[in-house]
Amino acid sequence: MVFDRGGNLRRALGVSWLAGLLAIASQASAAEFTVNTTAESTSSECAATCTLRGAITAANASIDTSSTITVPAGIYELSLADEADPTHTGELRIETPPGRTLTIVGAGMGATVIDAGPSHDRALHISGGGSDVLEGLTIEKGFQHEDEAFNP
């Protein structure tokens, strides 16, 4: 230990400790999910088989401060009934709370396509107040109902 003339530990040691503590705190936790099938599933798991819907459900449930979903090239047709509202089909529910970020990364516009299909519903329902980033994706055939606020 190094002491100054007054018998106190040097400030440099205190600054080093504080810098280390800040470095640990700044390592925000991040969850990563990789979609590996274009099939639809009601499974909320993203393990051996990870659907787009399963990855979003897993990211919604994650306690990490940020989540990234990687979606390879392909057409992801949304065809399942919405569990929250069975009159709607297809929509993916993204629920990112304040202070959290969800990033969905595709292989490029036209290469990764989220297709709302014949459902006559929107492709995505985004709520929660957090930050959501969509990049490298094409979203097509989504439909907004007249009585609903804009939500792609």
Secondary structure, DSSP 8 states (H G I E B T S, - for coil): --B-TTS-B-HHHHHHHHHHHHHHHHS--EEEEE------------SSS--HHHHHHHHHH--SSEEEEE--SEEEE--SB-SS-TTSBS-EEEE--TT-EEEEE-S-TTTEEEE-GGG-S-SEEEESSSEEEEES-EEES----TTS----
